[in-house]
Structure formats: structure tokens, C-alpha cells
Amino acid sequence: MGTISTRVPEDLESELEAYLESERLDRSTAVRKLLAEGLEDWRRERALDRFTAGEISLTRAADLADLSVWEFTHLVEESDAAWVSSDHLETDLEDL
């Protein structure tokens, strides 16, 4: 397991301390959990952006987001992004 060390502003450290108490976690576990959640959100946003820009297919975007196709379609619907096009449909049909 790798090690990450960083300096944070005092207000962020205060929020982290409140999180530690609320979740009853030690500092390392809490930071790992928050980092994993942040990266998960980033992966999903990146996949959604690339999909709605027409760069990748629905199935590829779902893979990048680490979601099933159905879970990813719900994410797209929640974002109110227009996502149906003949290019997407043809690529997705080929992938299936």
C-alpha cells in the first residue's frame, strides 16, 4: 500500500476532525474512504462528460465509470444530458 502525505488548510482539517468523530474512524481510514469516494465521483463525471461529448459509447462510458450500463443510463438521466444519437446507437449495438 502506498503512502500519501499532504498539508491541508485548517478549516479542512477541522472538517476532517468532525468527520472522524461522526463516523468513528481513525484518520487513515477516513482519508482513504474520502479519497476513494472522491475518485469514484471523478470517474463518473469524466465518463459522463466524454459520453455526452460523443467521444465514447454508452458501454465504454459505463465501463469507465465502473457501473453497469443500466446504472450509467440512470446517471445520464439524472444529469439531464442529451445522449441519444444515431452514432451512439450504432456503436452500442456493435458493442452488444
C-alpha positions as CSV (number, residue, x, y, z in Angstrom):
1,M,0.0,0.0,0.0
2,G,1.4,3.4,-1.0
3,T,1.7,6.4,1.3
4,I,0.3,9.9,0.5
5,S,1.2,12.9,2.7
6,T,-0.3,16.3,2.2
7,R,-0.8,19.6,4.0
8,V,-4.4,20.9,4.3
9,P,-5.8,24.3,5.4
10,E,-7.0,24.5,9.0
11,D,-10.7,24.7,8.0
12,L,-10.4,21.5,6.0
13,E,-8.6,19.8,8.9
14,S,-11.4,20.9,11.2
15,E,-14.0,19.4,8.9
16,L,-11.9,16.2,8.8
17,E,-11.9,16.0,12.6
18,A,-15.6,16.4,12.7
19,Y,-16.0,13.6,10.1
20,L,-13.7,11.4,12.2
21,E,-15.8,11.8,15.2
22,S,-19.1,11.4,13.4
23,E,-18.0,8.3,11.5
24,R,-15.9,6.9,14.4
25,L,-13.0,6.3,12.1
26,D,-9.2,6.7,12.5
27,R,-7.6,9.4,10.4
28,S,-6.0,7.0,7.8
29,T,-9.2,5.0,7.3
30,A,-11.2,8.2,6.9
31,V,-8.8,9.8,4.4
32,R,-8.8,6.5,2.4
33,K,-12.6,6.4,2.4
34,L,-12.9,10.1,1.3
35,L,-10.3,9.7,-1.4
36,A,-12.0,6.6,-2.8
37,E,-15.4,8.4,-2.8
38,G,-13.9,11.4,-4.5
39,L,-12.2,9.4,-7.2
40,E,-15.4,7.4,-7.8
41,D,-17.2,10.7,-8.3
42,W,-14.4,11.9,-10.6
43,R,-14.5,8.7,-12.7
44,R,-18.3,9.0,-13.2
45,E,-18.1,12.7,-14.1
46,R,-15.3,12.1,-16.6
47,A,-17.2,9.2,-18.2
48,L,-20.4,11.3,-18.4
49,D,-18.6,14.2,-19.9
50,R,-16.8,12.1,-22.5
51,F,-20.1,10.2,-23.3
52,T,-22.2,13.4,-23.7
53,A,-19.4,14.9,-25.9
54,G,-19.8,11.9,-28.2
55,E,-16.2,10.7,-27.6
56,I,-17.2,7.3,-26.3
57,S,-20.1,4.9,-26.5
58,L,-22.6,4.1,-23.7
59,T,-21.0,0.8,-22.9
60,R,-17.5,2.3,-22.8
61,A,-18.7,5.1,-20.6
62,A,-20.3,2.6,-18.2
63,D,-17.0,0.7,-18.1
64,L,-15.0,3.8,-17.3
65,A,-17.5,4.8,-14.6
66,D,-17.3,1.3,-13.2
67,L,-21.1,1.0,-13.5
68,S,-23.5,-1.3,-15.3
69,V,-25.0,0.1,-18.5
70,W,-28.3,0.5,-16.7
71,E,-26.7,2.3,-13.7
72,F,-24.9,4.6,-16.1
73,T,-28.1,5.4,-18.0
74,H,-29.7,6.4,-14.7
75,L,-26.6,8.7,-14.1
76,V,-27.1,10.2,-17.6
77,E,-30.8,10.8,-16.9
78,E,-30.1,12.4,-13.6
79,S,-27.7,14.8,-15.3
80,D,-30.3,15.9,-17.8
81,A,-27.8,15.5,-20.6
82,A,-28.9,14.8,-24.2
83,W,-27.4,11.5,-25.1
84,V,-29.4,9.7,-27.8
85,S,-27.9,9.9,-31.2
86,S,-27.6,7.6,-34.2
87,D,-23.8,7.4,-33.7
88,H,-24.2,6.3,-30.1
89,L,-26.9,3.8,-31.0
90,E,-24.9,2.2,-33.8
91,T,-21.7,1.9,-31.7
92,D,-23.6,0.5,-28.7
93,L,-25.4,-2.1,-31.0
94,E,-22.0,-3.1,-32.3
95,D,-20.6,-3.5,-28.8
96,L,-23.5,-5.8,-27.8
